[in-house]
């Protein structure tokens, strides 16, 4: 268990070994405001990805080069932060983070040197592209150091993410699914995935289709009324989590779900190791707020 207090932000929190965070407003009559030191970092460690997703908001490609010296950059950055202000967790992403040649070292360093829980998002392509030796090493590292894995359930990569998910489950690795929803077809697909995997996956994290990156070439709006109709039929709503970009949809309390709502991006930040820029989120990369280099 860890605790943090930021009186200037009216914030106190308790981080449990289960991976859950309890947040408390010191003055219950006032809101928690933006933290100077985020409790959670989203960090891009590579732009390389072979997924070729048409809805990729990061514009990652298989021809993109891996970032260099990521371990050194991370070590310098987190060693500059006072221990009491270090984040509880880090979500590593890209691109496809498992493709980074420094992935294993980053997971180990995050847990052993920083005492921060590393997590990461993957499209699962490693499961059919790594050698048997590489697969075993990957699973060993993840099981030893990581708090959990978020698998992106892209329809055109289903053979990859289903294979990877089953390997994680066989090795007792905590598994979450990231699912982008927009139109009726994508919502039906989410319901199908939920019904098939609901007894195996810890959380289904829903992300609204966001018209940035390559997704701008095929913009979509969320069929909110259709989603609300189908959400009522879900038997265990406690397994559903919502990405920060769902805030505009949730703040009006249109869903029968018990969640704590905070203004997006006040508790976390996005760091791109390529240039060292820090952003409000990975969806706001046109407006850096500082540079760590």
N, C-alpha and C positions, 0 to 999 in steps of 0.2 A: 504494500500500500504506500502511495505517495500523496503528499498534499502540496498545494500552492496557494498563496494569497497575494492578491494585487489590490490593495485598498483603493488606489487611484481609479481602478476600474470597477469597484464595488463587487469584487470577484473573489470567491474562495472555491477550491475544488478538491476532491478526493479521487484519486485514481486507484482502482482496485485491480488485483492480480487477474481477475477475470477479463480485463480489457475494457471495463465500463468506467465511465467518469461521472461522478456526482458533482453537479455545479450548484453553488449556493450564492445568492445575492446577499452580501453582508448587511446591507440595508434593504429589507424586503419590499420597501415602498419605492425603490428606485431600480432602474434597469442595470444589468451588467453592460459595460461599455467595452469598446475595442481594447484588446490586450496589447501592451507594448511588446511583450514576449509571448508569442502564440503557444498554446498548449499542444498544437498539432501542426506539423509541416507536411506539405505535399511537395515532393522533390523530384524533378526530372533529371535522370542520370544518362539518358541517351535519346537521340532522335530516330534511331534505327528501328524499323519495324517492317516485317514482311506481310502484314495483314491486309494492306491496301484497302482499308475501309473507306467507303464513300462518305461516311459521316464522321470521319476523324477530325476532331476539332483542333488537334495539334499539327496537322499536316505532315505527319511522320511518313517516311518512305524507306524501302529496303536499301536504297542507294545512299541514305544519310549516314554520315560517319559517326562512330561512337565518340563520346566526349573523352578527353584525355585527363588523367590525373584526378579523377573523381574522388578517390580515397583521400588524397592530400587536401583537396579543396574542402571536403566535408570535415576533415579533422581540424583544419585551421578555423573553419567557421564555428563549429560547436565548442571548440576549446576556448573561443573568445567570449562565450556566454557564461555568466555566473551559474554555478551548479543549480541553485535554487530556481533559476529561470529557464532551465532546459525543458523542452517539450516532453510530454508523456510518450507520444508516439510519432512515428514518421511513416508516411505512405510513399514508397518509391514507385516511380512510373517512368514513362517515356513518351513516345516510342514503347518498345517492348523491353522492360528492364532486365529480364532474364537473358537477353542477348548481349548485355554489356559484359566485357571480359573482366570487369571489376565487381560484378554482382556479388559473388560469394564473399569477397573481402569486405564489401560494404555492409552486408548483413552481420557478419561477425563483429566488425568494428562498432557498429551502432549499438549492439547489445552489450558487448564486453567492455568497450572503452567509454562509451557515453552513458551506459545504463539507460538507454532509450529503447523502447520496443519497436523493431522494424516490421513493417508490413509492406506488401507490394501488390500491384495489379498486373495481371497477365492475360494474354489472349489464348494461352495454352499451346501455342505452336511448338514450344520446346518438346512437348511430349512425343511428337512424331518426327522431330528433327535432330534431337540430341542422340548421341550414342548411348548404349545401355550404361556404360560407365558414367557418362555425364548425367544421365537421369538419376542414377543412384546417388551421385554426389549432390545434385540439386535437392533431392528429397531429404538427404541427411542434413544439409545446411538449413533448409527451411524448418525442419522439425526441431532443430537444436536452437535456432536463434529467433525465429519469427513468431509474432503473435498470431498472425493469420494471413490468409491469401484472399484477394478479391479476383475472381475469374470473370472476365468480360464475355458475355454470352452473345457474340455476334453470329447472326444466322448463317453467314457464308463460311464461318470457321467452326461449325458445330462439331465436326469430327475431331478437331484439335482440343477444344475446351471440354468436351465430354471425356475424352481420354485423360487429360490432365486432371480434371476434377476427381475422377475415380482413383487415380494414383494418389492424390492428396488424401482422399478419404481412407484408402487402404493403409496409409501411414499415420492416421489419426491427427491430421493437420487441420486446424480450424479453417472452414471454408465459407466464403460469402460469394454471392453472385452479383455482378453489376449488369443491369439490364436497361437499355435505352428504350423509352416508349414515346410514341407520337400518335400515329394514326391507328385506326381500328385493327389493322393487320398486326402491328407491333404489340398492341395490347393483348390480342388473342394469343400471340406467341408467348408473351410473359405468363399468361394464365396457364398455358400448356407446360411451360418450364416449371412453374411453381408446383403444379399438381404432380409432376414427375419427381421433383427433387425435394419437396417440402420436408420430408423426414430425414434428409441428409445434410441439407445446407442450413447454416446458422441464421444468416440474414439474406434477404433479397433486397438489394439496394437499387431503388428505382432512380433513373436519371432522365430528366426531360431532354428531348432532342433539342440541341442548341445550334443555332444557325451561324456558326463560326467555323473557321478553317475550311476544309473541303466540304463540309455540310452546307456552306453558303451556296454551293452549286445546285443543291437540291433541298431548298428550305421546306420545313414542315412545321405545322402547329399541332399541339396536343389536342386530341379529341377528348376533352376533359369530361364531358357528359357521359361518354361511353365508358371512360375509365371509372368514374364514380359508380356507375351502374354495376360494373363487374367487380369493383372493390368490395361491394356489399356481400358478395358471394364467397369471399375468401374466408376460410374457416379459422385461421390462426393469424390475425392481423399483427400480432406481436413480432412476427417474423419479417415484417415489411419495414424497411427503412427508406428514407428519402434523402436524395442529394440536395446540397444547398440551393441549387437553382430551382427547387420546388417551392421555395419560400413564398413567392407570390401566390401560388395556388393553395398553400396550406394555411396562410395567416387568416383567411376568412372562415376557417374551421368548417369546411364543407365536407370533411370526411369523418367517419366515426373511428377516430384513432386518438390514443392518448400519447402525445409527444410534447416535449418542451421545445418551444420555438425561440430562436435567437436570430437577430439580424445576421444575414449571411456574411461570412468572412471576418467576424470580430474575434473569433477564437483561433483562426488558422491563417496560414499564408502559403503561397506557392513560390518555390525557389527553382530557377532554371540554372543548372550548373554550367551550361555552356558559356554564359556571359556573366553569371553571378547576380543577375537581377532578381529582386524579390517583388512579387505582385500580390494583389489582393486575393486572386484566385487564378487557376489555370485557364479561366475563361476571360481574363482581363489582361492579356499579355501585351496589349498596346499601351498600358499605363504602369510602368515600373514605379515602385514607391521608394526603393533604395537599391544600392549595389553592395555586395559583401566583399568584393575584391578590392 
